[in-house]
Amino acid sequence: MADLKPLFSLDGDLVAAEALLRDVFGIVVDEVIRKGTSASEKVCEWKEPEELKRLLDLELRSQGEAPEQILARCRAVIRYSVKTCHPHFFNQLFSGLDPHSLAGRVITESLNTSQYTYEIAPVFVLMEEEVLKKLRALVGWSSGDGVFCPGGSISNMYAMNLARYQRYPDCKQRGLRGLPPLALFTSKECHYSIKKGAAFLGLGTDSVWIVKTDERGKMMPEDLERQISLAEAEGAVPFLVSATSGTTVLGAFDPLEAIADVCQRHGLWLHVDAAWGGSVLLSQTHRHLLDGIQRADSVAWNPHKLLAAGLQCSALLLHDTSNLLRRCHGSQASYLFQQDKFYDVALDTGDKVVQCGRRVDCLKLWLMWKAQGGQGLERRVDRAFALAWYLVEELKKREGFELVIEPEFVNVCFWFVPPSLRGKQENPDYSERLAKVAPVLKERMVKEGSMMIGYQPHGTRGNFFRMIVANPALTRADMDFLLNELERLGQDL
């Protein structure tokens, strides 16, 4: 039988398994935590796809490899990956490294349990409810429900499904054939998951009515009223409004009080996609940006973004206390949710969600909160705002930088105008040429590994940079580096 043992297998060899994991953890500490957060190291070591495939040797073979080779592969994986905890990674709405959150992720990955029953996740079932209760309290609710979801897109989709089920509970059994044409409303600045969710749920993208925004990217309540009337005139039944607190590009906060008034007049479910901006609720200085959020029926909030809780950490919060989540999604599987268990079966929360297996996402936030306290997290949010304002003021002092819009959040959107285009704004091809600058600079910074910043067009505006100030380790020196580096990379354009 010994001949049947796979080559280099660690099955049953706990000593060898422990030695391997200690070595891997050492590599992680050295390459990810120490080097990956150092401004003197590269954000990424760029390779073209074919070369990267060759360097990684991705092919899976019939024979296993020696531990030394596995460790070398671990180093290679880290070496050629983007270091999102690097202080010069400004590319996404998440960045940075919180050590307590990482400790939480290590623990949950090691325990490898699912969140669906108290039977196998007693600690985490209780912990999730406590964390969700805290988040609901920050929204302004003394009661309610909620669940952690695999990302804000799924949180938004759940909200749509719940709003539809509340209006037409028969749809769970009868499906789309039991529904009239439905209409939901969101702004032109909404996250793309709203349309994707409508398509996935069978509502269709035509059911999404796009509401105009003002010059700052905020939904216009008067146009929301108009769109609702138009939808009704076409025979559709309005059922949901999805407002946004912290739009993806401009960082705009919709006027929730006015939108809630519209929803109240028309009897519509109000969902607030605060995946990006929800963490502002922790700040006494800035939480006014979400005034009115307590009037929502549901809220999506991603602590893995501004709070740096680590991917993934996305909560869907509900004001509902009627067990709507379980009624909408439950299927009462008898092999998992037995009703004659020896404990309170209400603690088996898995039937609230569409998933069966569900990873533990609450510990990373809970442990970070225990370590930082609400005050520490508030300082983290306020610091991000302060650094964003510093960047804006420094940007205004320099020739060749032009703001797209004065920010109200930590999204700083701007153009870098290279020397060849300065003073040429009246030229007919100016906008076209300016739009080509950001992609060129993005390629240069990525290939050098010096930093990463996202860019995009927006409406009639050509490509501009969207700088995200979120990493809790950022300093003013990093803001200065950003501006200096763009000047260096673009001096010959």
C-alpha positions, 0 to 999 in steps of 0.5 A: 500500500505504501507504493500507492502514496502520492509522491511528496504527499503530506497527508497525515504527516502533521510535522511536515505540514506544520513545517511547510505552513511555517515556511509559507507564513514566513514568506508571507510576512517577508514578501507581502507584509514587509516588502508589500507595504514598503514605498521603496518596493514596487507595486507590481512587477509587470510581465506580459501574459505569455511571459508570466505563464512561462515564469509561473509554470501553470500546468497541472501535472500527474506528479506532485512536487517537492516542498522546496519547489512548492515554496518557490512557487509561493514566492513566485505567486507573490512576486508577480502579484499586485501589492494592493497593500502598497502605499502607492496602490490607488487603483481600486476602492480598497487598499492597505493592510490592517494586521488585525483583519489579516489575523482574522482572515488567517483564523477563518481560513484555517478553521475552514467552516461555513456560516450556515448553522450554529452547529458548525459555526457557533462562534461566528453565528453569534459574532455575525449578529453582533457585528451586523447589530453594530452596523445597523445602529450606525445606520440609525436602526435599533432593530432589523436583520442582515447578512454578510454577502460575497461583495456589494454587487450581491448585496444590491441584488439581494435588496432587489430580490427582497423588494420584489418578494415583499411586493409580490410574495407569490413570485417565489413559487410562480416566478416571472409569470406571476409578475406585472412589468416592474420598474426600479430606479437608480441614477446614471452614476450607479454601480453597474451591479444594479443592471447586472442584478436586474438581468440576473433576477429576470427583471431585465435591464429594460426595467432599470430606469435611469434618473438624471444627476446634477453636475456633482453626480447626485441623483435629482429627486425631481427627475426621479418623480418624473421617471416614476410617472413615465414608468407608470404611464407605460404600464410598469409597476415601480417597486424600488429606488436604489440610491448611492452613497459614494458613487464609484467614479466621482464619489457622490452622495445622493440626497437621501432625505429627498429621495426617501420622501419620494419613496414614501409618497409612492410606497417604494422600497428604498435601497441605499448602495453605500458599499463605498461610502457607508464607512463615513457613518463612523465619522461624526465630522462627515456622516452628514453626507448620509443624512436620511439613510435611516429611512432606507429599507436596506443598505449595502455596506462594504467595510473591506473598502474604506475601513480596510477590513480585507476582501471580502467584507460586505454587509446587507443591512435590513430595517425589516423585522419580519424575517423577510430574508428567510421567507424570501430565500429559505427552502428548509432543507431537512438535511441541514436545517432540521427543526428538532435540533437540541438548540434554538434553530433560529440560530441556523442563519444559512436559509436567509441566503441564496448560498449554501456554503458561506464563508466567515466574513465577520471575524476580520471586521470584529477583530479589527474593531476590537483592536481599533475601537470605534474611535480608531476607525473614526480617525481612519476615516477622518484621516482619509478625508484630510489627506484627500483635501491635502492632495487637492490643495497641492494639485491646485498649486502645480501647473499641469494638473486640473481637477474634474470636480471639487471632491466631497469624498476621497475620490480625487478626479483630475487630468494631468495636462502634459507640457505639449498641451498646456495653453492649448485648450482652444485647439479643436483636438485638445480634448481628444489628445488629452484623453490619450494621456492617462492610458499612456501614463498608466502603462508607464507607471505599471510597467515601472511598478512605481504606482497604480491609479485608475482612469476612465472617461465619464460622460462627455469628459475624456479619460482622467485619473480617479485617485482613491485615498483609502489606505490607512498607512498613507501620508502627505509624502505619498500624496506628494510622490503621486504628483511628482511621479506623474510629472516625471512620467509625463514630462516628455508628452 
